């Protein structure tokens, strides 16, 4: 069995142990759901962050991207781990974080991290995608800067419209897990 496959299987176990809850909740999209995936319980653990970063770097290994970033809070732990592992692999990647709104003080930036160049191509990451609202907002912010987010990667795609909404913005959504895999693993 390949190392990547082992990493994915272990990440699925961590999601089951720490992050998957069968209960009624209201999602950030406003929709009601019978289950909740609190992926930060995994991405904020040392092992979970490591596994996610390895899988994300595997997905983008052949891409020519200028940076990897995403919306705060879901992307934050993923980005730290991706940055460290990319440096250890000898292929350091620039990181950035997108705030929900520009800071009210200092340089009043909405995008934190290295300056992204106009015409640059970037990858977005987030923990869970439902409608894609946070990722779409990130795409819009980057487009205003003249930066092209061509790919987004999430840990779990709930398959409630994120992939299609991002495609309309010219951004492909790739998930490490699809919700059907999660439900199959967690009956």
N, C-alpha and C positions, 0 to 999 in steps of 0.2 A: 504494500500500500504506500502511495506517495506521501511525502511529508505534508504537502498542502491538503491532501484528503484527510490525513490524521488531524491536522489543525482544525479543519472544518468540522469534523466529527466531535472533537473536544469542545469547540465553541458551542455547538448545538447542545451538548451536555450542560455546559455552564448556563446557557439560556434557560434550559429546563429547570435546573437547580435553583437559579437565583432571580430570574427575570420574568418568568411566564406566570400569569395569574388568571384563573378562570373566575371572573366576577364582572358585574356590570360597572362600567366606567363611562365617563364623558371624555372624549379625546379632545386634543387641542383644536381639531377641525370642527368641534361642536357635535360630532356624531356620537351616538351611544354605541357601545360595543359590549359583547359578552366576555371579552378577554382583554388583557392588557400586557404589553411587553415593556417592562421597565429596563431597557437595554443599558442604562447608565449603571445599573447594579453589576453589569458585566464589564462594560468599557472602563469603569473606574476601579476595577480590580487589576492587579498586576498581570495575572495570567490572561484575563480577557482582553486587556489593552494590547498585549503582545500578540495574541492570536489574531485579533482584528487587523492590527497593523501588518502582520505577515500576509494575510489574505488580501488586503487592499494593495499592498506593494506588488503582489503576484498579478493582480488584475491590471495594473498600470505599467508593468515591467517593460513592455515594448512601446509604450506611448512616448511621444515627444511633448511633454507638458512642462510649463514654466513654473508651476506651483500647484500645491494641493491645499485646499481650505474648505471652509464650510460655515454654516450658521452656528453661532453660539447657542446653546449649550451642548447640543447633541454632538457636534464635531470636536469640541475641545479636547477630550481625553484621547480621541482617535488620532488627532493631529500630533499631539505630543509623542505618542508611541510611533507613529509613522516617521516623524522626524528623526528620532533616535535610531530606529532600525535602518532607515535609509543611509544615515551616516555610517553606521556599523558595516553596512554592505558596500561602502565606498561609493555610493551614488546619492549624495545628500540632495534632498528635495526642499525647496522653500515652502514655508507654510503661511497661511493667513486665516484670520477669523473675521466673520462678518457679523456685526452687531445688528440688532433689530432696528436701531435708529442711530444716527450720528451722535457722538459724544457731545454733551452740552458745554464742555470746557476743553482746554488745551487746543489741539489742532482740529478738533471737532470732526474726527474721522469716523467713518462707518466701517471701514475695512482696516483691521490691525495686522501688522506684519510688514514684510518688505514691500517696497513700492512695486505694484504690478504694472508692467509696461503695456501701453496701448498696443492692441493686436496680439497680446499674449494669449496663450491657450492654457486653461487650467482645468483641474478636476475638483469636483465638490464631493464632500463626504458628509454623512449624517448617520445617526443611529437607526432610526425607524422612519420609514416613509409611508404615509397614509394618502393624503391628497397631494402631498408634495409642497404644501404652502411655504414652509421655511426654505426649501430648496429653490422654489420659483422666485421668491423674494430675493434670494441670493443671486440668482441668474440676472434678475432685473438690475440689481445694484451693479453687478459686474459689467453688464451691457452698457450702462450709463458711463462707465469708466473706459469703455472701448476694449474690454477684456472678454474673451470668448470661453465660457464654460461649455466644453463639448461632451463631458461625461460626468455623471454623478454616481456615487457608490454608497449604498446603505447596507446596514447589517441585515435588516428585515424589511421587505416590501409587503405591506398589508394588502396590496392589490385593490386599492380603493381610488385609483385615478392618478397617482403620482407619475407613473411611467408615461402615461398618455399626455398628461399636462406638460411634463418636461420635454417630451418629444415635440410638442407644438412650439417650444422655445429653442429647438435645435440641440437639445441636450439629452443624451442617452442615459437612462437609468439602469444600472446593473446592481443586483442585490446578491449578497452572499447567501441569504436564505429568502425564499418565497414563502408566503404564509401557508401555502399548501404543504410545504415540507415541515413547517412548524407544527401544524395541526396533525399531520401524520405521525410525527415523533411524540406529540403530547396528546394522546387521545382523551 
